[in-house]
Amino acid sequence: MADKYNNEHRYTADDIDLLDGIEGIRKRPAMYIGSTNASGLHHLVWEVLDNAVDEAMSGFGKTITVIIHKDGSVSVMDEGRGIPVDIHKKTGVPAVQLIFTTLHSGGKFSSKVYATSSGLHGVGATATNALSLYCDVTVYRDGQIYHLRFENGGKLKTPLEVLGNTKKHGTLVRFKPDPNVFSTVDFKWDTISNHLREKAFLLKGVKFVAIDERQNLKEEYYYENGILEYLNVLNENKRKIGDSIYYEGKENNIEMEIAFMYCYDDYNESIYSYANNVRTKDGGTHEIGFKTGITRAVNDFAVEHNLLKSKTKLEGSDIREGLTAIVSLRIPEEILEYEGQTKGKLGTPEAQTIVNNFVYSNFTYYLSENKEFAINLIKKCVASSEVRIAARKAKEEMRSNKKQKVEMIISDKLTPAQSKNYEHNELFIVEGESAGGNARTGRNGLFQAILPLRGKPLNTDSITLDRMLKNEEFATLINTIGAGYGQNFNVEDMHYGKVIIMTDADTDGAHIQTLLLTFFYNFMRPIITSGRLYVAMPPLYCVSKEINHKEIFEYAWDDESLKQAKEKVGRGATVSRFKGLGEMNAAQLWETTMNPKTRHLLKIGIDNPLVVEQRISVLMGKDIAARRKWVEENVDFSEIDNFEIGINNG
């Protein structure tokens, strides 16, 4: 037997690759910016923008401008001090060049330059430069204009030079992403504009300007009252319990801004947290502290005033039902900790205790001074608790009575999957009986279940919980998924690892998608936040041709893939457009839309809470003219990723 340790398989020092910072980023871009899809593309902007925000947060500059240029590049301009241009003693190169070419370089590793900042790892500017065709940097400081340019993934093209004199101060960075790195290099106006609006809410008194030269668009965002205005916008169409509540304070050099509000007829908790103006979408210690403080304050007040029917205190989930909160902290660099480069979760231990005590003391006082609000709030919390307990008892009864469980969950509409491996199973919610029949025939019955809809679902943004539960379609859907609804929804109880909406690619199909997305957002939001909700993307075209008495098929999802399909099939091809899922036979539906190896799915995720709330308000509201206008301006049924309501493909 051959020796596997022989010379042919030797592993020596010569096999070790040593990549500098730029090369490492280009080799593994997702490690530094999260992905190479649209999310990662826009992350390049956020990295440069965060540097501008840090200057404004430190008191330097009142305006930040982001421009999408006609050539597909983006520029970010601030009014800060300007990146230093003098020679760095250890390296012998200008500081600005060092910042754009060297990992873990910058002025944010101590509190000497920035008391607080959104950057921490010293990766941002270098990553943007490394993943761009060119990166042009202009610095205005000390009365002069300095300039340098990088090309082809961070290679220095134009060394630091002086272009002239100026009275301005700040930094201008313009870059164009490398199409060889990203799956798309098309910057989205809505994504950038709404991100700047979010930053403006968080950084009160600073103006953010968004410009799109491609479409001649411009928006300016400026808010004197910051996150309090943010909170009010998020809840402007909801029935509120009392007023907005706002606190700001500082302890151990941690600055806190917290705003929250309770609403009736809202069965979710919506907590949006930030650390040094960066959204911590995965939460962290500041969110834990906020939740603990709220729970303690409400329970203590309820016990003190004998407002609970039993001696058992309310659970945190009962107290947070209907709550919308914004928790924004500014934390000194020496104690700032994130979990991961993309800063999705705060890890600073001190934040938990400080926020907990701060919220508890302030909210306890507020409840004592606003007793009518406190009583109404606790009534809502108690009602939530009663619903949760009743749901738990019903679930326990179903588990003890197998026959009853089957009758409640397996309706005549559902064609179930055979496997009991719930995490692997998929539920297809299908538009119409015709498509449902083809889906049943074409599916893989081992792990795919089919639930056809009869007609359009109700608009759950304008009905009560009782009416939603009495609706046969939604009652069936809730029982099928098997994890409850509202605040009592538990992802771990789901009978499916994926829930897939499958509708026609037309106006009615898009409307059904929107109605279902609204239902999931209002009553099963954890399906979205856990990444389990998808939209199936059936092809729009079929290109066919008979060759040697055999029919050859190619499918296309947009005009570009249609062109490629025509070229592949060759002359004499027949092109047909699918008007609906029912026009496909079972084999075609499986091959194009249901087969995990060949299908196209869009994962649904909440990217920007402000966008979601506003678009649902427009699309699901009573203003028909506003809804029609938005659909006409935003929906193109010839594109794959066409239909978004602010709940984006992740």
C-alpha positions in Angstrom: 0.0 0.0 0.0 1.3 3.4 -0.9 2.6 5.6 1.9 0.3 8.6 2.2 3.1 10.5 3.9 5.5 10.0 1.0 7.2 12.8 -0.9 4.3 13.1 -3.3 2.1 14.4 -0.5 4.6 16.4 1.5 3.4 19.5 3.3 6.1 22.1 3.8 6.7 25.8 4.3 6.6 26.3 0.6 2.8 25.4 0.7 2.0 28.3 3.0 0.5 31.4 1.3 1.0 34.8 2.8 -1.5 37.4 1.6 -1.3 41.0 2.4 -4.4 42.8 3.6 -5.7 43.8 0.2 -5.1 40.3 -1.3 -6.8 38.6 1.7 -9.9 40.7 1.3 -10.1 40.0 -2.5 -9.6 36.3 -1.8 -12.4 36.1 0.8 -14.5 39.2 0.5 -17.5 37.7 2.4 -15.4 37.5 5.6 -15.1 41.3 5.6 -18.4 42.6 4.1 -20.8 39.7 4.8 -21.5 38.6 1.2 -20.9 39.4 -2.5 -24.5 40.0 -3.3 -26.5 43.3 -3.2 -26.1 43.4 0.6 -22.3 43.2 0.4 -22.3 45.7 -2.4 -24.0 48.3 -0.3 -21.8 47.4 2.6 -19.0 49.1 0.7 -20.9 52.4 1.0 -21.7 51.8 4.7 -18.0 51.3 5.5 -17.1 54.7 4.0 -20.2 56.4 5.3 -19.4 55.2 8.9 -16.2 57.1 8.8 -18.1 60.3 7.8 -20.6 59.6 10.6 -17.9 59.2 13.1 -16.6 62.7 12.3 -20.0 64.2 12.6 -20.7 62.2 15.9 -17.5 63.8 17.3 -18.7 67.2 16.5 -17.0 67.9 13.1 -19.3 68.7 10.3 -23.1 69.1 9.9 -23.7 67.7 6.4 -22.9 64.3 4.8 -23.6 63.7 1.1 -23.8 60.4 -0.8 -24.0 60.5 -4.6 -24.7 57.6 -7.0 -23.0 58.6 -10.2 -24.0 57.8 -13.7 -21.0 55.5 -14.2 -22.1 53.3 -11.3 -19.6 54.7 -8.8 -20.5 56.2 -5.4 -19.0 59.1 -3.6 -19.3 60.0 0.1 -18.4 63.6 1.2 -18.2 64.8 4.8 -17.3 68.1 6.5 -14.9 66.6 9.1 -11.3 67.3 9.8 -10.1 65.4 6.8 -8.1 62.2 6.9 -4.5 62.9 8.0 -2.0 63.2 5.1 1.3 63.5 7.0 3.8 60.7 6.9 3.2 57.8 9.3 6.4 57.3 11.2 6.4 53.5 11.5 5.6 52.8 7.8 7.0 55.9 6.0 3.8 56.4 4.0 1.1 59.0 4.2 -1.5 58.2 6.8 -4.4 58.4 4.3 -2.6 55.8 2.1 -2.1 53.6 5.1 -5.8 53.7 6.0 -6.9 52.7 2.5 -4.4 49.8 2.1 -3.7 48.3 5.5 -6.0 46.3 7.7 -6.4 47.3 11.3 -5.2 50.9 10.6 -7.0 54.0 11.7 -7.7 56.4 14.6 -10.4 54.3 16.3 -8.4 51.9 18.5 -8.2 54.4 21.4 -10.2 57.4 22.6 -7.6 60.0 21.7 -9.2 60.8 18.3 -12.7 59.5 18.7 -14.5 59.2 22.0 -17.0 56.9 20.3 -17.1 55.6 16.7 -18.9 53.1 14.6 -15.7 51.7 13.2 -13.7 49.4 15.4 -11.7 46.8 13.5 -9.9 49.2 11.0 -11.1 47.2 8.0 -13.8 49.4 6.3 -11.9 51.8 4.0 -9.4 49.1 3.1 -12.2 46.6 2.2 -14.0 49.2 0.0 -10.7 50.0 -1.8 -9.7 46.3 -2.2 -13.1 45.4 -3.9 -13.2 48.4 -6.3 -12.1 49.1 -9.8 -10.9 52.4 -8.6 -11.0 54.4 -5.4 -10.4 58.2 -5.5 -9.7 60.0 -2.3 -9.6 63.8 -1.9 -8.8 65.4 1.4 -9.5 69.0 2.3 -7.5 70.1 5.3 -4.9 72.7 6.5 -5.9 75.0 3.6 -5.0 72.6 0.9 -6.5 69.9 -1.4 -4.8 66.5 -1.3 -5.5 63.7 -3.7 -4.5 60.1 -4.3 -6.0 57.3 -6.4 -6.1 53.5 -6.3 -7.1 51.2 -9.2 -7.6 47.5 -9.9 -8.4 46.4 -6.3 -6.3 48.8 -4.2 -3.2 49.3 -6.2 -1.8 52.8 -5.8 -2.1 54.6 -9.2 -1.6 58.2 -8.2 0.5 58.9 -5.1 -0.5 61.6 -2.7 -0.4 65.0 -4.4 -1.5 68.6 -3.7 -4.1 69.9 -6.2 -4.4 73.5 -4.8 -5.7 75.6 -2.0 -9.1 75.6 -0.3 -11.1 76.9 2.6 -13.1 73.6 2.9 -12.4 70.8 5.3 -13.5 67.2 5.0 -12.9 64.0 3.0 -14.4 63.0 -0.4 -14.2 59.2 -1.3 -15.4 58.0 -4.7 -15.2 54.4 -5.7 -16.6 52.0 -8.3 -17.2 48.3 -7.3 -15.4 45.5 -9.1 -18.0 43.5 -11.1 -15.7 40.5 -11.0 -16.3 40.4 -7.2 -20.1 41.1 -6.9 -23.1 39.4 -8.4 -24.5 42.8 -9.0 -23.0 46.3 -9.1 -26.3 48.1 -9.4 -26.7 50.4 -6.4 -30.3 50.8 -5.3 -31.6 54.3 -4.7 -34.1 53.2 -2.1 -31.5 51.2 -0.1 -29.1 54.1 0.1 -31.7 56.8 0.6 -33.4 55.0 3.4 -30.1 54.1 5.1 -29.2 57.8 5.2 -32.6 58.6 6.6 -32.0 56.1 9.4 -28.7 57.6 10.1 -30.3 61.1 10.2 -32.7 59.9 12.9 -29.9 58.5 14.9 -27.6 61.6 14.6 -30.0 64.5 15.3 -28.9 67.9 14.1 -26.8 66.5 11.2 -28.1 66.7 7.6 -27.8 63.7 5.3 -28.1 64.3 1.5 -28.8 61.5 -1.0 -28.4 62.1 -4.7 -28.9 59.8 -7.7 -27.5 61.3 -10.9 -28.8 58.3 -12.9 -32.4 59.2 -12.2 -32.1 62.9 -11.2 -33.2 62.2 -7.6 -32.4 64.0 -4.4 -33.5 63.8 -0.8 -32.4 65.6 2.3 -32.9 64.3 5.8 -32.6 66.3 9.0 -34.2 65.7 12.4 -34.0 67.9 15.5 -35.6 65.3 17.7 -33.8 62.2 16.4 -35.0 58.8 17.5 -38.2 60.2 18.9 -39.2 61.3 15.4 -38.1 57.8 14.2 -40.4 56.1 16.7 -43.4 58.3 15.7 -42.9 57.6 12.0 -42.7 53.8 12.6 -46.0 54.0 14.5 -47.8 56.8 12.7 -50.7 54.6 11.5 -51.2 52.5 14.7 -53.6 52.9 17.6 -51.3 53.9 20.5 -51.5 53.3 24.3 -50.4 56.7 25.7 -47.6 58.9 24.3 -44.1 58.2 23.1 -41.6 57.8 25.9 -38.1 59.1 25.6 -35.0 59.0 27.9 -31.5 60.1 27.4 -28.6 59.8 29.9 -25.0 59.0 30.5 -23.2 56.6 32.9 -19.6 55.4 32.9 -19.1 57.4 29.7 -21.9 55.3 27.9 -24.4 57.7 26.4 -27.9 56.3 26.1 -30.9 57.4 24.0 -34.0 55.3 24.3 -37.5 55.8 22.9 -40.4 53.5 23.0 -44.2 53.2 22.6 -47.0 50.7 23.1 -49.8 50.1 20.5 -53.1 48.2 20.6 -53.7 45.6 17.9 -50.0 44.9 17.5 -49.0 41.3 18.4 -45.2 41.7 18.0 -42.4 43.3 19.7 -40.2 45.6 17.6 -36.9 46.5 19.2 -34.4 48.3 17.0 -31.0 48.7 18.7 -27.9 50.6 17.7 -24.3 50.9 19.0 -22.5 54.0 17.9 -25.1 54.6 15.2 -24.6 51.1 13.7 -27.7 48.9 13.6 -27.2 45.8 15.8 -29.7 43.6 14.0 -28.9 40.6 16.1 -29.3 42.5 19.4 -26.8 42.1 22.2 -26.2 43.3 25.7 -28.0 46.6 25.3 -31.2 44.9 24.1 -31.0 42.4 27.0 -30.6 45.3 29.5 -33.6 47.1 28.0 -35.9 44.1 28.1 -34.9 43.3 31.6 -35.5 46.8 32.8 -39.0 47.1 31.2 -40.0 43.7 32.6 -38.9 44.6 36.1 -40.6 48.0 36.1 -44.0 46.7 34.9 -44.1 43.6 37.2 -43.1 45.7 40.2 -45.8 48.2 39.5 -48.4 45.5 38.9 -47.6 43.7 42.1 -47.5 46.9 44.2 -51.0 47.9 42.9 -52.5 44.4 43.0 -53.2 44.4 39.3 -52.4 40.7 38.7 -55.1 38.0 39.1 -52.5 35.6 40.5 -49.2 35.8 42.3 -47.4 34.8 39.2 -45.6 37.6 37.5 -45.9 38.5 33.9 -43.4 37.0 31.4 -41.2 39.4 29.4 -42.9 38.4 26.2 -46.3 39.4 27.6 -45.0 42.8 28.5 -43.3 43.4 25.1 -46.3 42.6 23.0 -47.2 45.7 21.0 -44.0 47.4 22.0 -41.9 49.4 19.5 -38.5 50.6 20.9 -35.3 52.2 19.7 -32.3 51.7 21.9 -29.3 53.8 20.8 -26.0 53.7 22.7 -22.6 55.5 22.2 -19.9 53.5 23.8 -16.2 54.4 24.3 -13.8 52.6 22.1 -11.9 50.9 25.0 -15.0 49.0 26.1 -16.8 48.6 22.8 -17.2 45.0 21.7 -19.0 43.5 18.7 -19.5 39.9 17.9 -18.2 39.6 14.3 -16.8 42.0 11.7 -20.2 43.2 10.4 -21.1 44.4 13.9 -24.5 42.7 14.1 -24.5 42.0 17.8 -23.2 44.1 20.7 -21.0 42.3 23.2 -20.1 45.0 25.7 -21.0 43.5 29.2 -21.3 46.9 30.9 -24.1 47.9 28.6 -26.5 45.3 30.0 -26.3 46.5 33.6 -26.3 50.2 32.8 -29.3 50.0 30.4 -31.2 47.7 32.7 -30.9 50.0 35.7 -31.4 53.2 33.6 -34.7 51.9 32.0 -36.0 50.4 35.3 -35.6 53.6 37.3 -37.0 55.9 34.6 -39.9 53.7 33.6 -40.8 53.0 37.2 -41.1 56.7 37.8 -43.1 57.2 34.6 -45.6 54.5 35.5 -46.2 56.0 39.0 -46.8 59.4 37.4 -49.1 58.1 34.6 -51.3 55.7 36.3 -54.0 55.6 33.6 -51.4 54.6 31.0 -49.9 52.0 33.5 -53.3 50.4 34.1 -54.2 50.2 30.4 -50.7 48.7 29.7 -51.0 46.1 32.3 -54.5 45.1 31.2 -53.0 44.5 27.7 -50.1 42.5 29.2 -52.5 40.4 31.3 -54.6 39.7 28.2 -51.5 38.6 26.3 -50.6 36.3 29.2 -54.0 34.7 29.2 -53.8 34.1 25.5 -50.3 32.6 25.8 -51.4 30.2 28.7 -54.5 29.2 26.7 -52.4 28.4 23.7 -50.0 26.4 25.7 -52.8 24.3 27.3 -54.4 23.7 23.8 -51.0 22.5 22.5 -50.6 20.2 25.5 -54.1 18.8 24.9 -53.3 18.2 21.2 -50.1 16.4 22.2 -52.0 14.1 24.5 -54.7 13.4 21.9 -53.0 12.4 18.7 -56.3 12.0 16.7 -57.3 15.6 17.6 -53.9 16.9 16.6 -54.2 15.3 13.2 -57.7 16.6 12.6 -56.7 20.2 13.5 -53.5 20.3 11.5 -54.2 18.1 8.5 -57.1 19.7 6.6 -58.5 18.5 3.3 -56.5 21.3 1.6 -53.1 20.3 2.7 -51.1 17.6 1.0 -48.6 16.8 3.7 -44.9 15.8 3.5 -44.1 12.2 4.5 -41.0 13.0 6.5 -41.1 13.9 10.1 -37.8 15.7 9.8 -39.5 19.1 10.1 -36.3 21.1 9.6 -35.9 19.6 6.2 -39.5 19.8 5.1 -40.9 22.6 2.9 -44.4 24.1 2.7 -45.5 25.6 -0.6 -48.4 28.0 -0.4 -49.8 27.9 -3.9 -52.1 30.2 -5.7 -55.2 28.3 -7.0 -56.3 24.7 -7.3 -54.9 24.3 -10.8 -51.4 25.1 -9.8 -52.0 23.2 -6.6 -52.8 20.1 -8.5 -49.6 20.3 -10.6 -47.6 21.0 -7.5 -49.0 17.9 -5.8 -48.1 15.8 -8.8 -44.7 17.3 -9.4 -43.4 17.7 -5.9 -41.1 15.4 -3.9 -43.6 14.0 -1.5 -40.9 13.0 1.0 -40.2 16.5 2.2 -42.5 18.9 0.2 -46.1 19.8 1.4 -48.6 21.7 -0.7 -51.3 24.1 0.6 -53.4 25.7 -2.1 -55.2 29.0 -1.5 -58.8 29.5 -2.5 -59.1 33.1 -3.6 -57.2 36.1 -2.2 -56.3 36.2 1.6 -57.7 38.9 3.8 -55.7 42.1 4.3 -54.4 41.5 7.9 -53.2 45.1 8.3 -56.8 46.3 8.7 -58.6 43.5 10.6 -58.8 42.5 14.2 -57.1 39.4 15.6 -60.5 37.7 16.2 -61.5 38.2 12.5 -58.1 36.9 11.3 -58.5 33.7 13.4 -62.0 33.1 12.1 -60.7 33.3 8.5 -60.5 29.7 7.1 -57.4 30.3 5.0 -55.4 31.8 7.9 -56.7 29.3 10.4 -55.5 26.5 8.1 -52.2 28.1 7.6 -51.6 28.6 11.3 -52.5 25.0 12.1 -50.4 23.7 9.2 -47.2 25.6 10.3 -47.9 24.5 13.8 -46.0 27.1 15.8 -48.8 29.5 17.0 -49.1 33.2 16.1 -48.4 36.6 17.4 -46.2 37.0 20.5 -46.7 33.3 21.2 -45.2 32.1 17.9 -42.3 29.7 18.5 -40.0 29.0 15.5 -38.8 25.8 17.2 -42.3 24.4 16.9 -42.5 24.9 13.1 -43.3 21.8 11.0 -41.2 23.2 8.1 -37.7 24.5 7.6 -38.9 26.6 4.7 -42.2 28.3 3.9 -42.4 29.1 0.2 -45.0 31.4 -1.4 -45.6 30.3 -5.0 -47.9 32.6 -7.1 -48.2 33.7 -10.7 -45.9 36.4 -12.0 -48.7 38.9 -12.6 -50.6 41.6 -10.8 -52.9 39.2 -9.0 -50.0 37.0 -8.0 -48.1 40.0 -6.7 -51.1 41.1 -4.7 -51.4 37.7 -3.1 -47.7 37.7 -2.3 -48.1 41.1 -0.6 -51.2 40.0 1.4 -49.3 36.9 2.6 -46.1 38.8 3.5 -48.3 41.2 5.5 -49.8 38.3 7.4 -46.4 36.8 8.2 -45.1 40.2 9.2 -48.0 41.0 11.5 -48.6 37.5 13.0 -45.5 35.3 12.4 -42.6 37.7 12.1 -40.0 35.2 13.5 -40.5 33.2 10.3 -39.0 36.2 8.5 -36.3 37.1 11.0 -35.1 33.5 11.2 -34.7 33.3 7.4 -37.4 30.7 6.8 -39.7 32.6 4.5 -39.2 32.5 0.7 -40.9 33.5 -2.5 -40.7 31.0 -5.4 -39.7 32.6 -8.8 -41.3 30.6 -11.6 -39.9 31.3 -15.1 -41.6 33.8 -17.3 -40.6 32.1 -20.6 -40.1 28.7 -22.2 -37.9 28.4 -25.3 -38.5 25.1 -27.1 -37.5 23.3 -30.3 -37.9 19.8 -31.6 -34.5 18.1 -32.5 -34.5 14.6 -33.8 -38.1 14.0 -32.7 -37.3 15.2 -29.2 -38.5 18.4 -27.6 -35.8 20.5 -26.1 -36.7 23.1 -23.4 -34.9 26.1 -21.9 -36.4 28.4 -19.4 -35.9 32.1 -18.8 -36.6 34.3 -15.8 -36.0 37.7 -17.4 -35.0 39.3 -20.7 -31.3 38.6 -20.3 -31.8 34.9 -19.6 -34.3 34.8 -22.5 -31.7 36.0 -24.8 -29.3 33.3 -23.5 -31.9 30.6 -23.8 -32.6 31.5 -27.5 -28.9 31.3 -28.3 -28.6 28.0 -26.6 -31.6 26.4 -28.4 -30.7 28.0 -31.7 -32.7 29.1 -34.7 -36.3 28.0 -35.2 -37.0 28.1 -31.5 -40.5 28.8 -30.2 -40.9 31.2 -27.3 -43.9 31.1 -25.1 -44.7 33.2 -22.0 -46.2 31.5 -19.0 -49.2 33.5 -17.8 -49.6 31.4 -14.7 -48.4 28.4 -12.8 -51.4 26.4 -14.1 -50.0 26.6 -17.6 -47.0 24.4 -16.6 -47.3 20.7 -16.4 -46.2 18.9 -13.3 -42.8 18.1 -14.7 -42.1 21.7 -15.7 -43.2 23.0 -12.4 -40.9 20.6 -10.6 -37.9 21.3 -12.8 -38.2 25.1 -12.8 -39.7 26.1 -9.5 -39.7 23.3 -6.9 -36.5 21.2 -7.5 -33.9 22.5 -4.9 -31.1 21.9 -7.5 -32.6 24.1 -10.2 -35.2 26.5 -8.7 -34.9 30.2 -8.0 -36.0 31.4 -4.5 -35.9 34.8 -2.9 -35.3 34.7 0.9 -37.4 37.3 2.7 -35.7 39.4 5.3 -36.4 42.7 7.1 -33.6 45.0 6.0 -35.0 48.4 7.1 -37.9 48.6 9.6 -38.8 52.1 8.5 -39.3 51.0 4.9 -41.3 48.0 5.9 -43.8 49.9 8.0 -44.2 52.6 5.4 -44.7 50.3 2.4 -47.1 48.1 4.2 -49.0 51.3 5.2 -49.1 52.3 1.5 -49.8 48.8 0.0 -52.3 47.6 2.7 -53.8 51.0 3.6 -57.1 52.4 2.5 -55.6 55.0 0.1 -56.2 53.3 -3.2 -54.5 56.1 -5.3 -51.3 55.9 -3.2 -51.2 52.1 -3.6 -51.7 52.2 -7.3 -49.1 54.9 -7.7 -46.5 52.9 -5.8 -47.2 49.7 -7.7 -46.9 51.5 -11.1 -43.6 53.1 -10.1 -42.0 50.1 -8.4 -43.3 46.8 -9.8 -41.8 45.4 -13.0 -43.1 41.8 -13.6 -40.4 41.1 -16.1 -37.7 41.1 -13.4 -36.9 38.3 -11.0 -36.3 40.4 -7.9 -39.1 42.8 -8.8 -41.5 42.8 -5.9 -40.3 44.2 -2.6 -42.2 45.9 0.2 -39.1 46.7 2.1 -38.9 43.1 3.1 -35.9 42.2 0.9 -34.2 39.2 -0.5 -31.4 38.4 1.9 
